[in-house]
Amino acid sequence: MVSITLDALGKKCPMPVLLAKKELKKMNSGEVLEVISDDSGSLKDIPSLLSKTGDELLDTTQDGEVITFTIKKI
Amino acid sequence: MVKKINYIVKDKSFEKFMMMVILGTTGDAMDIEMNFFFTFWGLELLKKGKKPKVQGMPTPMKGMATRMFTKRLKEYGMDDPLAMLKEAVTEGKVRLIPCSMTMDLMRIKREELLDFVEEPVGAATFFEISADADAIISL
């Protein structure tokens, strides 16, 4: 159950990471954030961010260039 | 886990400025203390109303290259870099620290610098805040 969707399409490093962090900061524990990005770098960058924030990556799906991350705020 | 990275910024170029903004804001997003110590020409980056120019281009093309890069970065979704930096300073873990001695050397006054820059300090203070740094990098 997604609480918030962040559309980061067209944005390149570091914006998907910065915007994801901004959303996560506002969210309550247990809420789910969906990040949609077409920046290939974010495939590794978003998990790197989460390794520091401690939030949980539930799922990553890729459709062509579009990557969707499902993140649970811890 | 990396907790603190300190940078010495000694150049005034657009490239160094953008590296500072991108690494500073991203490090801040990852809860890393990001300290930037500005000396010599790096101090120019902290001056109010200063627009850094691309270094890695022949002189006649510096202005054009700066405008081109700025336009592209905007297309990449980047907000105003200076505003991003300010936010990371006022709400986050980025500190911009001018070197007092080189400010005197270059006749730069505190009031010429951006309001969100810290009070100038000397080399010893830089090493004090570096005591527990994971890395010290020169830009």
Backbone of each chain as ProteinMPNN parsed JSONL, in Angstrom:
{"seq_chain_A": "MVSITLDALGKKCPMPVLLAKKELKKMNSGEVLEVISDDSGSLKDIPSLLSKTGDELLDTTQDGEVITFTIKKI", "coords_chain_A": {"N_chain_A": [[0.85, -1.205, 0.0], [0.912, 1.945, -1.108], [1.9, 5.038, 0.218], [2.87, 7.547, -0.55], [3.753, 8.912, -3.703], [6.622, 9.6, -5.532], [7.454, 11.384, -8.254], [10.144, 11.334, -10.15], [10.903, 11.539, -12.715], [12.933, 12.313, -15.515], [14.721, 13.667, -14.013], [18.079, 13.976, -12.94], [20.998, 12.625, -11.242], [22.032, 14.614, -8.497], [19.329, 14.597, -7.859], [17.066, 12.645, -7.685], [17.793, 11.197, -5.364], [18.021, 13.228, -3.416], [15.411, 14.268, -3.398], [13.969, 11.993, -2.687], [14.949, 11.544, -0.117], [13.989, 13.85, 1.129], [11.219, 13.423, 1.066], [11.066, 11.067, 2.606], [11.856, 12.005, 5.064], [9.663, 13.453, 5.898], [7.776, 11.534, 6.318], [5.864, 9.076, 8.227], [6.811, 6.343, 10.352], [6.562, 3.134, 8.896], [5.03, 3.895, 6.753], [4.755, 3.891, 3.156], [6.846, 4.677, 0.47], [6.892, 5.44, -2.953], [9.186, 5.652, -5.499], [9.724, 6.99, -8.613], [11.892, 6.799, -11.26], [14.004, 7.733, -14.039], [16.649, 7.853, -14.207], [19.535, 6.228, -14.74], [21.573, 5.945, -12.919], [20.341, 6.014, -10.469], [19.572, 3.499, -9.86], [21.546, 2.29, -8.385], [22.066, 4.336, -6.623], [19.779, 4.971, -5.03], [19.415, 2.611, -3.375], [21.884, 2.937, -2.012], [21.483, 5.313, -0.595], [19.465, 4.411, 1.128], [20.871, 2.57, 2.598], [22.143, 4.143, 4.368], [20.094, 5.644, 5.613], [18.584, 3.679, 6.695], [16.079, 2.876, 5.994], [13.69, 0.628, 4.424], [14.092, -1.168, 1.425], [11.579, -2.365, -0.375], [10.921, -3.269, -2.885], [12.108, -3.344, -6.278], [11.412, -2.38, -9.489], [11.775, -2.592, -13.033], [11.009, -1.02, -16.016], [11.725, -0.818, -19.144], [13.397, 2.187, -19.362], [12.455, 3.141, -17.074], [12.478, 3.114, -13.622], [11.111, 1.764, -10.713], [10.988, 2.255, -7.33], [10.088, 0.77, -4.304], [9.662, 1.767, -1.115], [9.922, 1.301, 2.333], [9.349, 3.27, 5.106], [11.297, 3.302, 7.952]], "CA_chain_A": [[0.0, 0.0, 0.0], [1.794, 3.101, -1.259], [1.385, 6.25, 0.859], [3.276, 8.721, -1.326], [4.501, 8.622, -4.926], [7.523, 10.665, -5.954], [7.762, 11.312, -9.678], [11.446, 11.967, -10.402], [11.213, 11.308, -14.131], [13.65, 13.416, -16.158], [15.713, 14.258, -13.107], [19.339, 13.225, -12.835], [21.781, 12.694, -10.0], [21.62, 13.88, -7.297], [17.968, 14.981, -7.483], [16.193, 11.574, -7.172], [18.202, 10.877, -3.991], [17.686, 14.353, -2.535], [13.954, 14.367, -3.28], [13.522, 10.813, -1.923], [15.277, 11.791, 1.288], [13.078, 14.89, 1.602], [9.921, 12.78, 1.315], [11.211, 10.116, 3.721], [11.976, 12.801, 6.29], [8.321, 13.919, 6.289], [6.858, 10.404, 6.489], [5.835, 8.355, 9.499], [7.293, 4.97, 10.329], [5.609, 2.163, 8.361], [4.463, 4.382, 5.494], [5.493, 3.4, 1.985], [7.151, 5.667, -0.566], [7.227, 4.918, -4.271], [10.009, 6.605, -6.25], [9.812, 6.638, -10.031], [13.061, 7.494, -11.81], [14.581, 7.198, -15.274], [18.094, 8.087, -14.136], [20.096, 4.886, -14.535], [22.41, 5.977, -11.722], [19.552, 5.854, -9.235], [19.467, 2.056, -9.602], [22.47, 2.023, -7.279], [22.079, 5.464, -5.678], [18.674, 4.897, -4.056], [19.808, 1.658, -2.326], [22.971, 3.513, -1.21], [20.852, 6.246, 0.346], [18.726, 3.65, 2.141], [21.839, 1.908, 3.471], [22.473, 5.111, 5.412], [18.912, 6.066, 6.38], [18.053, 2.496, 7.379], [14.742, 2.533, 5.481], [13.721, -0.682, 3.771], [13.706, -1.261, 0.015], [10.697, -3.526, -0.489], [10.873, -3.794, -4.243], [12.602, -2.523, -7.392], [10.996, -2.922, -10.785], [12.299, -1.828, -14.147], [10.24, -1.157, -17.25], [12.523, 0.023, -20.043], [14.298, 3.065, -18.607], [11.765, 3.607, -15.868], [12.716, 2.281, -12.448], [10.218, 2.094, -9.606], [11.446, 1.742, -6.032], [9.089, 0.789, -3.232], [10.475, 1.945, 0.091], [9.174, 1.411, 3.607], [10.015, 4.126, 6.095], [11.499, 2.589, 9.222]], "C_chain_A": [[0.887, 1.259, 0.0], [1.144, 4.348, -0.643], [1.648, 7.481, -0.004], [4.023, 8.259, -2.575], [5.34, 9.839, -5.3], [7.881, 10.45, -7.417], [9.062, 12.075, -9.935], [11.865, 11.774, -11.85], [11.882, 12.541, -14.742], [14.719, 14.024, -15.282], [16.932, 13.354, -12.971], [19.99, 13.448, -11.484], [22.182, 14.129, -9.703], [20.141, 14.028, -6.943], [17.077, 13.832, -7.006], [16.496, 11.227, -5.707], [17.761, 11.985, -3.021], [16.178, 14.451, -2.316], [13.39, 13.192, -2.481], [13.765, 11.026, -0.437], [14.317, 12.81, 1.901], [11.711, 14.296, 1.943], [10.007, 11.873, 2.545], [11.243, 10.842, 5.065], [10.593, 13.183, 6.83], [7.403, 12.773, 6.71], [6.924, 9.791, 7.885], [6.326, 6.922, 9.291], [6.204, 4.019, 9.825], [4.975, 2.6, 7.054], [5.363, 3.977, 4.33], [5.625, 4.501, 0.927], [7.492, 4.958, -1.871], [8.002, 5.991, -5.019], [10.11, 6.12, -7.687], [10.903, 7.482, -10.676], [13.471, 6.882, -13.144], [16.067, 7.54, -15.362], [18.757, 6.755, -13.798], [20.964, 4.818, -13.276], [21.631, 5.692, -10.451], [19.349, 4.379, -8.883], [20.392, 1.644, -8.455], [22.376, 3.101, -6.2], [20.98, 5.374, -4.618], [18.979, 3.834, -2.981], [20.949, 2.178, -1.439], [22.431, 4.482, -0.166], [20.205, 5.47, 1.495], [19.679, 2.915, 3.084], [22.257, 2.834, 4.608], [21.254, 5.468, 6.26], [18.315, 4.894, 7.155], [16.655, 2.108, 6.916], [14.83, 1.308, 4.572], [13.259, -0.619, 2.315], [12.885, -2.531, -0.163], [10.797, -4.153, -1.867], [11.489, -2.801, -5.239], [12.106, -3.162, -8.681], [11.494, -2.005, -11.891], [11.481, -2.098, -15.39], [10.894, -0.233, -18.264], [13.478, 0.847, -19.216], [13.709, 3.467, -17.264], [11.925, 2.601, -14.723], [11.761, 2.727, -11.342], [10.726, 1.423, -8.332], [10.282, 1.823, -5.055], [9.834, 0.728, -1.908], [9.591, 2.065, 1.325], [9.971, 2.226, 4.59], [10.098, 3.374, 7.428], [11.361, 3.549, 10.389]], "O_chain_A": [[1.527, 1.577, 1.002], [-0.006, 4.673, -0.94], [0.781, 8.339, -0.172], [4.827, 7.328, -2.516], [4.835, 10.959, -5.376], [8.526, 9.464, -7.774], [9.079, 13.305, -9.937], [13.051, 11.839, -12.172], [11.449, 13.67, -14.512], [15.538, 14.812, -15.754], [16.817, 12.131, -12.898], [19.601, 14.318, -10.705], [22.645, 14.815, -10.614], [19.729, 13.634, -5.852], [16.378, 14.003, -6.007], [15.584, 10.995, -4.913], [17.206, 11.714, -1.956], [15.718, 14.686, -1.199], [12.455, 13.359, -1.698], [12.907, 10.73, 0.396], [13.884, 12.659, 3.043], [11.121, 14.622, 2.972], [9.135, 11.904, 3.413], [10.722, 10.351, 6.066], [10.374, 13.231, 8.041], [6.386, 12.992, 7.369], [7.898, 9.963, 8.617], [6.256, 6.377, 8.19], [5.059, 4.09, 10.272], [4.438, 1.771, 6.319], [6.563, 3.753, 4.496], [4.651, 5.153, 0.55], [8.273, 4.006, -1.895], [7.526, 7.118, -5.157], [10.526, 4.991, -7.949], [10.855, 8.712, -10.648], [13.314, 5.681, -13.365], [16.662, 7.522, -16.439], [18.567, 6.217, -12.707], [21.075, 3.767, -12.645], [22.185, 5.192, -9.472], [18.997, 4.047, -7.75], [20.061, 0.765, -7.659], [22.579, 2.827, -5.017], [21.219, 5.665, -3.446], [18.82, 4.114, -1.793], [20.977, 1.89, -0.242], [22.859, 4.478, 0.988], [20.366, 5.813, 2.666], [19.337, 2.664, 4.239], [22.671, 2.378, 5.674], [21.358, 5.583, 7.481], [17.622, 5.092, 8.154], [16.1, 1.116, 7.39], [15.888, 0.991, 4.028], [12.189, -0.092, 2.008], [13.42, -3.638, -0.109], [10.765, -5.373, -2.022], [11.4, -1.585, -5.063], [12.351, -4.342, -8.933], [11.617, -0.795, -11.704], [11.277, -3.248, -15.778], [10.661, 0.975, -18.259], [14.278, 0.304, -18.455], [14.388, 4.06, -16.425], [11.568, 1.428, -14.834], [11.621, 3.921, -11.073], [10.874, 0.202, -8.264], [9.579, 2.831, -4.995], [10.543, -0.236, -1.619], [8.633, 2.837, 1.347], [11.127, 1.918, 4.879], [9.097, 2.883, 7.948], [11.496, 3.142, 11.543]]}, "seq_chain_B": "MVKKINYIVKDKSFEKFMMMVILGTTGDAMDIEMNFFFTFWGLELLKKGKKPKVQGMPTPMKGMATRMFTKRLKEYGMDDPLAMLKEAVTEGKVRLIPCSMTMDLMRIKREELLDFVEEPVGAATFFEISADADAIISL", "coords_chain_B": {"N_chain_B": [[30.748, 2.916, 8.707], [30.585, 5.992, 7.002], [30.936, 9.11, 8.564], [31.793, 11.734, 8.713], [33.082, 14.081, 6.468], [35.635, 16.149, 5.393], [36.386, 18.975, 3.452], [38.794, 20.819, 1.597], [38.542, 23.764, -0.062], [39.93, 25.341, -2.72], [39.797, 26.561, -5.152], [37.992, 28.616, -7.572], [36.185, 27.803, -9.476], [33.333, 27.021, -11.586], [33.025, 24.284, -11.841], [34.152, 23.286, -9.439], [32.451, 24.505, -7.652], [29.987, 23.3, -8.294], [30.614, 20.64, -7.692], [30.913, 20.868, -4.981], [28.271, 21.588, -4.247], [26.767, 19.347, -5.13], [28.018, 17.097, -3.898], [27.94, 17.987, -1.268], [25.132, 18.39, -0.666], [24.179, 15.808, -1.16], [25.692, 14.195, 0.567], [24.773, 15.287, 2.93], [22.077, 14.469, 2.774], [22.51, 11.831, 3.265], [23.088, 11.797, 5.869], [25.708, 12.49, 6.553], [28.251, 14.384, 8.005], [29.275, 17.252, 6.442], [31.875, 19.204, 5.865], [33.14, 22.175, 4.62], [36.043, 23.87, 3.964], [37.196, 26.953, 3.148], [39.682, 28.437, 1.193], [42.144, 30.709, -0.136], [41.457, 31.146, -3.58], [39.119, 29.796, -3.462], [37.517, 31.113, -1.65], [36.201, 32.986, -3.147], [33.958, 31.734, -4.086], [32.181, 31.98, -2.069], [31.35, 34.536, -2.025], [28.872, 37.094, -2.029], [26.523, 37.312, -4.694], [28.242, 36.321, -6.592], [29.096, 34.704, -9.603], [30.233, 31.695, -10.461], [32.597, 30.652, -12.986], [33.086, 28.316, -15.696], [36.018, 26.409, -15.625], [37.491, 24.565, -17.152], [37.724, 25.221, -19.93], [38.7, 26.963, -22.944], [39.515, 30.437, -22.539], [37.803, 32.342, -24.099], [35.494, 30.858, -24.307], [34.467, 30.345, -21.843], [32.271, 31.687, -20.583], [30.113, 31.002, -22.211], [30.129, 28.213, -21.966], [29.547, 27.981, -19.268], [26.931, 28.959, -19.168], [25.702, 27.047, -20.783], [26.104, 24.631, -19.337], [24.699, 25.291, -17.017], [22.11, 25.54, -17.981], [21.642, 22.927, -18.863], [21.822, 21.51, -16.453], [19.576, 22.466, -15.209], [17.655, 21.355, -16.826], [18.047, 18.765, -16.028], [16.683, 18.722, -13.759], [17.685, 20.057, -11.593], [17.465, 22.241, -8.888], [17.929, 25.729, -8.07], [21.316, 25.927, -7.53], [22.61, 27.366, -5.467], [20.55, 27.867, -3.683], [19.935, 25.267, -2.963], [22.249, 24.59, -1.623], [22.18, 26.414, 0.483], [19.931, 25.533, 1.87], [20.856, 23.027, 2.706], [22.752, 23.848, 4.469], [21.379, 25.437, 6.394], [19.365, 23.736, 7.286], [20.505, 21.305, 7.433], [23.452, 19.225, 7.532], [25.623, 20.516, 6.463], [28.505, 22.533, 6.545], [29.923, 25.662, 5.914], [33.001, 27.004, 5.9], [34.982, 29.728, 6.174], [38.446, 30.536, 5.676], [40.272, 32.454, 7.88], [42.805, 33.737, 7.735], [43.564, 33.7, 4.973], [41.477, 35.199, 4.014], [42.096, 37.732, 4.987], [44.524, 38.04, 3.676], [43.674, 38.185, 1.043], [42.175, 40.378, 1.134], [39.419, 40.208, 1.742], [36.263, 40.863, 3.072], [34.187, 39.937, 5.861], [31.5, 40.715, 5.551], [31.181, 40.637, 2.836], [30.716, 38.086, 2.239], [28.4, 35.323, 1.802], [25.391, 35.14, 3.756], [24.874, 32.763, 5.119], [27.222, 31.561, 5.634], [29.779, 30.384, 7.853], [31.458, 31.888, 10.738], [34.725, 33.154, 10.095], [37.628, 31.082, 10.498], [40.812, 29.79, 11.726], [43.632, 27.724, 10.611], [44.171, 25.88, 12.642], [41.684, 25.429, 13.824], [40.391, 24.192, 11.734], [41.78, 21.765, 11.718], [41.045, 20.842, 14.182], [38.273, 20.322, 13.852], [38.65, 18.313, 12.127], [39.603, 16.176, 13.446], [38.12, 13.841, 13.965], [37.364, 13.161, 11.426], [36.45, 11.201, 8.572], [37.615, 11.443, 6.161], [39.766, 13.763, 4.476], [39.592, 16.025, 1.965], [40.903, 17.653, -0.861], [39.613, 20.141, -2.873]], "CA_chain_B": [[29.916, 3.956, 8.073], [31.192, 7.322, 6.935], [30.169, 10.074, 9.368], [32.239, 13.115, 8.526], [34.078, 14.312, 5.424], [36.041, 17.55, 5.334], [36.961, 19.378, 2.17], [39.47, 22.106, 1.457], [38.183, 24.298, -1.385], [40.936, 26.367, -2.991], [39.56, 27.12, -6.487], [36.736, 29.355, -7.677], [35.519, 27.47, -10.733], [31.981, 26.471, -11.657], [33.117, 22.843, -11.586], [34.371, 23.066, -7.999], [31.219, 24.928, -6.98], [28.961, 22.267, -8.47], [31.038, 19.463, -6.921], [30.597, 21.183, -3.588], [26.823, 21.541, -4.057], [26.26, 17.988, -5.334], [28.518, 16.223, -2.827], [27.474, 18.522, 0.016], [23.712, 18.105, -0.442], [23.958, 14.36, -1.13], [26.254, 13.74, 1.841], [23.826, 15.718, 3.958], [20.913, 13.578, 2.685], [22.916, 10.535, 3.816], [23.449, 12.059, 7.272], [27.157, 12.634, 6.728], [28.676, 15.764, 8.245], [30.059, 17.715, 5.299], [32.49, 20.489, 6.193], [33.946, 22.747, 3.538], [36.942, 24.914, 4.44], [37.515, 27.727, 1.936], [40.908, 29.201, 1.277], [42.581, 31.343, -1.381], [40.417, 31.505, -4.561], [37.87, 29.15, -3.05], [36.71, 32.116, -0.937], [35.383, 33.701, -4.144], [32.69, 31.007, -4.23], [31.298, 32.348, -0.951], [30.988, 35.947, -2.115], [27.505, 37.403, -2.465], [26.34, 37.726, -6.087], [29.323, 35.819, -7.444], [28.683, 33.607, -10.477], [31.457, 31.006, -10.876], [32.706, 30.315, -14.414], [33.731, 27.049, -16.045], [37.472, 26.522, -15.711], [38.101, 23.661, -18.123], [37.441, 25.629, -21.309], [39.512, 28.13, -23.308], [38.92, 31.657, -21.99], [36.653, 32.946, -24.811], [34.296, 30.007, -24.238], [34.099, 30.075, -20.444], [30.931, 32.201, -20.291], [29.136, 30.206, -22.953], [30.105, 26.883, -21.362], [28.866, 28.11, -17.978], [25.492, 29.07, -19.447], [25.245, 25.767, -21.326], [26.035, 23.669, -18.228], [23.634, 25.725, -16.099], [20.848, 25.213, -18.648], [21.481, 21.466, -18.841], [21.558, 21.08, -15.074], [18.179, 22.807, -14.96], [16.892, 20.307, -17.518], [18.198, 17.544, -15.223], [15.826, 18.857, -12.579], [18.367, 20.66, -10.464], [16.983, 23.554, -8.469], [19.001, 26.711, -7.957], [22.355, 25.299, -6.702], [22.899, 28.155, -4.27], [19.425, 27.649, -2.766], [20.11, 23.898, -2.45], [23.359, 24.642, -0.67], [21.701, 27.156, 1.651], [19.031, 24.638, 2.612], [21.68, 21.985, 3.345], [23.475, 24.491, 5.576], [20.48, 25.909, 7.451], [18.537, 22.65, 7.824], [21.214, 20.03, 7.413], [24.756, 19.012, 8.165], [26.703, 21.127, 5.701], [29.088, 23.748, 7.128], [30.823, 26.384, 5.016], [33.894, 27.655, 6.854], [36.042, 30.482, 5.504], [39.754, 30.636, 6.341], [40.423, 33.868, 8.256], [44.073, 34.327, 7.294], [43.57, 33.991, 3.53], [40.54, 36.31, 3.796], [42.893, 38.949, 5.193], [45.524, 38.07, 2.612], [43.036, 38.558, -0.213], [41.382, 41.59, 1.41], [37.986, 39.903, 1.653], [35.612, 41.158, 4.353], [33.102, 39.016, 6.254], [30.201, 41.157, 5.018], [31.104, 40.327, 1.398], [30.382, 36.663, 2.092], [27.002, 34.923, 1.955], [24.97, 35.216, 5.161], [24.816, 31.455, 5.781], [28.591, 31.088, 5.831], [30.165, 30.508, 9.265], [32.497, 32.863, 11.058], [36.044, 32.688, 9.653], [38.504, 30.466, 11.504], [42.161, 29.511, 11.246], [44.006, 26.356, 10.262], [44.089, 24.998, 13.811], [40.276, 25.049, 14.0], [40.092, 23.202, 10.703], [42.295, 20.465, 12.15], [40.237, 20.4, 15.326], [37.054, 19.686, 13.345], [39.064, 17.173, 11.301], [40.161, 15.12, 14.303], [37.362, 12.599, 13.806], [36.861, 13.069, 10.05], [36.794, 9.965, 7.875], [38.479, 11.804, 5.033], [39.98, 15.184, 4.187], [39.759, 16.042, 0.512], [41.152, 18.983, -1.407], [38.913, 20.389, -4.141]], "C_chain_B": [[30.622, 5.309, 8.114], [30.315, 8.311, 7.707], [30.538, 11.52, 9.076], [33.309, 13.195, 7.436], [34.375, 15.808, 5.369], [36.735, 17.842, 4.003], [37.706, 20.702, 2.313], [39.168, 22.585, 0.045], [39.106, 25.473, -1.683], [40.754, 27.032, -4.351], [38.164, 27.722, -6.589], [35.894, 28.936, -8.88], [34.093, 26.953, -10.528], [32.001, 24.984, -11.307], [33.261, 22.553, -10.096], [33.106, 23.43, -7.214], [30.144, 23.844, -7.08], [29.324, 20.986, -7.723], [30.671, 19.655, -5.455], [29.093, 21.048, -3.327], [26.317, 20.098, -4.128], [26.72, 17.058, -4.208], [27.981, 16.682, -1.469], [26.03, 18.141, 0.302], [23.46, 16.599, -0.349], [24.506, 13.763, 0.166], [25.319, 14.081, 2.981], [22.589, 14.814, 3.969], [21.221, 12.211, 3.29], [23.451, 10.671, 5.24], [24.952, 12.045, 7.529], [27.441, 14.11, 6.995], [29.602, 16.162, 7.112], [30.592, 19.105, 5.61], [33.37, 20.954, 5.047], [34.726, 23.939, 4.082], [37.473, 25.658, 3.223], [38.746, 28.575, 2.131], [41.307, 29.71, -0.109], [41.396, 31.587, -2.326], [39.082, 30.844, -4.255], [36.939, 30.118, -2.34], [35.789, 32.878, -1.895], [34.01, 33.052, -4.3], [31.693, 31.406, -3.15], [30.85, 33.799, -1.014], [29.557, 36.114, -2.618], [27.498, 37.812, -3.938], [27.401, 37.24, -7.047], [28.817, 34.653, -8.293], [29.941, 32.889, -10.979], [31.423, 30.615, -12.347], [33.45, 29.001, -14.612], [35.232, 27.257, -16.238], [38.039, 25.761, -16.914], [37.781, 23.968, -19.574], [38.382, 26.779, -21.654], [38.768, 29.417, -22.906], [37.728, 32.222, -22.78], [35.359, 32.137, -24.664], [33.783, 29.771, -22.819], [32.656, 30.487, -20.13], [29.864, 31.346, -20.951], [28.987, 28.818, -22.323], [29.35, 26.91, -20.026], [27.357, 28.158, -18.19], [24.924, 27.736, -19.936], [25.091, 24.722, -20.211], [24.88, 24.006, -17.288], [22.269, 25.331, -16.672], [20.587, 23.705, -18.584], [21.153, 20.957, -17.44], [20.101, 21.361, -14.699], [17.273, 21.759, -15.61], [16.951, 18.986, -16.748], [17.433, 17.646, -13.903], [16.488, 19.501, -11.388], [17.791, 22.036, -10.154], [18.167, 24.51, -8.485], [20.08, 26.165, -7.022], [22.636, 26.045, -5.395], [21.795, 27.959, -3.212], [19.514, 26.254, -2.147], [21.17, 23.871, -1.365], [22.905, 25.321, 0.626], [20.814, 26.271, 2.531], [19.826, 23.568, 3.374], [22.471, 22.55, 4.519], [22.514, 24.788, 6.724], [19.67, 24.772, 8.069], [19.296, 21.347, 7.961], [22.578, 20.069, 8.053], [25.917, 19.588, 7.38], [27.181, 22.391, 6.413], [30.062, 24.358, 6.137], [31.689, 27.284, 5.883], [35.003, 28.401, 6.118], [37.31, 30.534, 6.353], [40.046, 32.112, 6.615], [41.704, 34.49, 7.695], [44.057, 34.656, 5.807], [42.523, 35.054, 3.177], [41.28, 37.635, 3.939], [43.879, 39.137, 4.045], [44.924, 38.597, 1.31], [42.107, 39.751, -0.051], [39.876, 41.342, 1.211], [37.381, 40.135, 3.033], [34.451, 40.194, 4.597], [31.78, 39.399, 5.6], [30.076, 40.948, 3.499], [30.625, 38.89, 1.169], [28.895, 36.412, 2.336], [26.648, 34.829, 3.439], [25.027, 33.868, 5.871], [26.196, 30.788, 5.912], [28.974, 31.302, 7.296], [31.204, 31.609, 9.476], [33.856, 32.307, 10.622], [36.874, 32.13, 10.808], [39.867, 30.183, 10.882], [42.406, 28.028, 11.018], [43.844, 25.399, 11.447], [42.654, 24.526, 14.046], [39.867, 24.021, 12.956], [40.58, 21.821, 11.142], [41.53, 19.933, 13.363], [38.954, 19.711, 14.826], [37.378, 18.48, 12.449], [39.521, 15.977, 12.142], [39.442, 13.789, 14.111], [36.774, 12.46, 12.4], [37.301, 11.75, 9.416], [37.715, 10.236, 6.692], [38.613, 13.314, 4.954], [40.377, 15.264, 2.718], [39.977, 17.475, 0.045], [40.473, 19.133, -2.759], [39.629, 21.484, -4.918]], "O_chain_B": [[31.179, 5.706, 9.137], [29.098, 8.344, 7.524], [29.703, 12.419, 9.177], [34.308, 12.477, 7.474], [33.459, 16.629, 5.305], [37.548, 17.06, 3.511], [37.289, 21.587, 3.06], [39.491, 21.906, -0.931], [39.072, 26.485, -0.983], [41.479, 27.973, -4.675], [37.271, 27.393, -5.808], [34.973, 29.659, -9.261], [33.717, 26.512, -9.442], [31.136, 24.484, -10.588], [32.577, 21.684, -9.556], [32.741, 22.76, -6.249], [29.482, 23.512, -6.096], [28.446, 20.317, -7.179], [30.189, 18.74, -4.786], [28.681, 20.47, -2.321], [25.529, 19.674, -3.282], [25.916, 16.322, -3.634], [27.613, 15.862, -0.628], [25.723, 17.63, 1.379], [22.628, 16.156, 0.442], [23.857, 12.922, 0.788], [25.097, 13.274, 3.885], [22.104, 14.435, 5.035], [20.324, 11.516, 3.767], [24.159, 9.801, 5.748], [25.405, 11.635, 8.598], [26.93, 14.982, 6.293], [30.599, 15.49, 6.851], [29.835, 20.076, 5.615], [34.233, 20.219, 4.568], [34.143, 24.895, 4.595], [38.124, 25.065, 2.364], [38.855, 29.332, 3.096], [40.849, 29.189, -1.126], [40.409, 32.189, -1.903], [38.038, 31.285, -4.735], [35.718, 29.975, -2.409], [34.727, 33.356, -1.496], [33.025, 33.725, -4.606], [30.49, 31.191, -3.303], [30.072, 34.253, -0.175], [29.095, 35.389, -3.499], [28.364, 38.569, -4.379], [27.46, 37.691, -8.191], [28.189, 33.728, -7.778], [30.646, 33.421, -11.837], [30.368, 30.29, -12.891], [34.314, 28.623, -13.82], [35.654, 28.179, -16.937], [38.94, 26.24, -17.601], [37.586, 23.048, -20.368], [38.821, 27.502, -20.759], [37.538, 29.463, -22.935], [36.715, 32.556, -22.165], [34.265, 32.663, -24.87], [32.783, 29.08, -22.621], [31.913, 29.738, -19.495], [28.849, 31.009, -20.341], [27.877, 28.31, -22.164], [28.611, 25.981, -19.699], [26.599, 27.488, -17.488], [23.82, 27.342, -19.56], [24.083, 24.018, -20.144], [24.17, 23.116, -16.82], [21.393, 24.854, -15.951], [19.476, 23.262, -18.294], [20.307, 20.079, -17.271], [19.477, 20.592, -13.968], [16.271, 21.334, -15.035], [16.018, 18.185, -16.808], [17.528, 16.768, -13.046], [15.932, 19.502, -10.289], [17.65, 22.882, -11.038], [19.274, 24.134, -8.87], [19.809, 25.954, -5.839], [22.868, 25.431, -4.353], [22.071, 27.896, -2.014], [19.212, 26.068, -0.968], [21.014, 23.22, -0.332], [23.212, 24.855, 1.723], [20.929, 26.262, 3.756], [19.519, 23.245, 4.521], [22.82, 21.824, 5.45], [22.782, 24.445, 7.875], [19.322, 24.834, 9.248], [18.788, 20.386, 8.54], [22.832, 20.834, 8.983], [27.067, 19.204, 7.595], [26.372, 23.219, 6.832], [30.92, 23.668, 5.586], [31.192, 28.211, 6.523], [35.869, 27.777, 5.505], [37.253, 30.57, 7.582], [40.064, 32.925, 5.691], [41.693, 35.631, 7.234], [44.475, 35.741, 5.404], [42.656, 35.737, 2.162], [41.117, 38.542, 3.124], [44.045, 40.237, 3.516], [45.563, 39.346, 0.572], [41.353, 40.099, -0.96], [39.168, 42.145, 0.604], [37.913, 39.666, 4.04], [33.821, 39.705, 3.659], [31.027, 38.536, 5.149], [28.983, 41.07, 2.946], [30.193, 38.525, 0.076], [28.223, 37.201, 3.001], [27.489, 34.485, 4.27], [25.208, 33.819, 7.088], [26.306, 29.611, 6.255], [28.552, 32.28, 7.914], [31.745, 32.175, 8.526], [34.107, 31.111, 10.768], [36.829, 32.631, 11.932], [40.054, 30.316, 9.673], [41.521, 27.194, 11.205], [43.432, 24.251, 11.276], [42.425, 23.375, 14.418], [39.101, 23.1, 13.24], [39.88, 20.824, 10.961], [41.389, 18.723, 13.54], [38.592, 18.643, 15.319], [36.485, 17.724, 12.067], [39.792, 14.9, 11.609], [40.075, 12.733, 14.096], [35.803, 11.73, 12.201], [38.39, 11.249, 9.694], [38.491, 9.374, 6.278], [37.697, 14.052, 5.317], [41.357, 14.657, 2.285], [39.306, 18.397, 0.51], [40.721, 18.354, -3.679], [39.202, 21.844, -6.015]]}, "name": "protein", "num_of_chains": 2, "seq": "MVSITLDALGKKCPMPVLLAKKELKKMNSGEVLEVISDDSGSLKDIPSLLSKTGDELLDTTQDGEVITFTIKKIMVKKINYIVKDKSFEKFMMMVILGTTGDAMDIEMNFFFTFWGLELLKKGKKPKVQGMPTPMKGMATRMFTKRLKEYGMDDPLAMLKEAVTEGKVRLIPCSMTMDLMRIKREELLDFVEEPVGAATFFEISADADAIISL"}
